[in-house]
């Protein structure tokens, strides 16, 4: 059994929902693989945390202190200290259109690379061929076979 399969089935293993044969294979793999054994320990610890959270008393919004006045007062204090030091208003940094466009191109290239790595475009060629065939059949049905006259 491979580690990725063990990690996928780990929640079912912990809850005892696996078939006896699959559970035996998982137990053997976990005994032989330190990485998966650590994953199992972490998963069991997380399950205990979740169970503890379920047993905890209901959470009330009134239990959260209102930090807005303190934060706003600190902002005002920092702003007045900055102004008293002779600094002007905070300057906003403007980006040039050229730099912004290169950032967008870079992000688009990175996103495309990630999508290619995950195989998102794997079935694209098949899908385009299928769409082309459907469109061709629709046009032929709509206008008839006029090219063979």
N, C-alpha and C positions, 0 to 999 in steps of 0.2 A: 504494500500500500504506500502511496506517495504522500509526502507532507501536505501538499495542497488539498488532497482529499481528506486527510485527517482534520485539517483546520476547518474545512467546510462542514464536516460531520460532527465536529466537536460539541456543539450545543445539544445535538441529539444524543450523543454519547453520554454527556453529563446527566441528561434527563432520563436516560435509560430507554430511549425510544428505538434503538437500533435492533436489527435482527441479531440473534445470538452469534451467527457466523461473522457478521460485520463487526460486532462488539469484540469478538475474540481477536480479529485482525487488528482492530484499533488498539486493543490492550497490548498486543505483541509489538506493534509499531511504536507506541508510546514508551514501552519499556526499553526499546532499543535506541530511540531517538531523543537526545537531550533537548533539542529545540522544541519538539512537540510536547515533551513532558513539561517544559516551562510554560508553553501555551496553555496546557491543561490546568496547571496551577493558577495562572493568571485568570483563566476563564472561571474557575471555581471561586476564586477570590471576588471576581466581579459579580458572580451570581449571589454570593453572600451579601455584598454591598446592596444589590438590588432587593434582596429579601429584607434586609435591614431597613431599606427605604420604604418598603411596603408596610412594615410594622411601625414606622415612625408616625407620630401624631400628625394630623393634617396641618399643612403649611398655611399660614395666614399672611396676607399682604401687610397687615398692620404690624407684623413683626419686623418689617424692613424699615430701617431708619431713613428719614428724608434727608438726603445729602445735598440737595440742590442749593439751599441757602449757603451752606459752608463752601461749596465749590464756587458759587457765584461771588461770594465775598473774597475768596482767594484770587479769583481772576481779577476782580476790581483792584485788589491790593497790588498784584503784580503789574497791572497796567499803569496804575498811578506811580509805582516805583520806577517803571521804565520811562514814563514821561518826565518825572522829576530829575532823571539822569540826563535829560536833554535829548533823548532819542525822539524822533518823530513818530508818526503813526506807523504801525507795522506794515511794511511794504509787501505786497503780494507779488510773488515771482510769476511773471508771465512766460509762458512757453511759446516758442516760435512755431509757426505752422509747419516748417520743415522738420523740426525735431519731433513734433507731435505725430506727423505722418509716419516718420520712421519708427516711432514707438508702436504705432498701430500695425505697420507692416511686420515688425518683429513679433508682436503678440500673435498676429494671424499665422505667421510661419510656425511659431511654437505650438499653437493650438492644432494646426494641421498635422504637425509631426506627432503630437500626442494621440490624435485621432487615428492616424495611420498605425501607430504602435498597438492600439487596442483593436485594430481590425474593423473599424467602423466602415471603411470604404471597400471592404472585401467583396461584398455582394453588389457593389454599385454597377459594375459592367453588366452583370446578369440582369439587374433591374432596368437599366437603360435599354438593353436588347429587348426585354419583354415589353416595355413601354413603346418602343419603336414598332414592334410587331402589332400591338394593339392599335396604335395610331394608323398604321398602314391599312389594317383591316377595316377600321372605321371610315377612312377616306374612300377606300374601294367600295364599301357598302353605300356610302353617301352619294358618290359621283358615278358609280359604276366602273366598269373596266374600260375606260375610254382610250387608254394607250394602245390597245390591241386592234384598233380599227384600220 
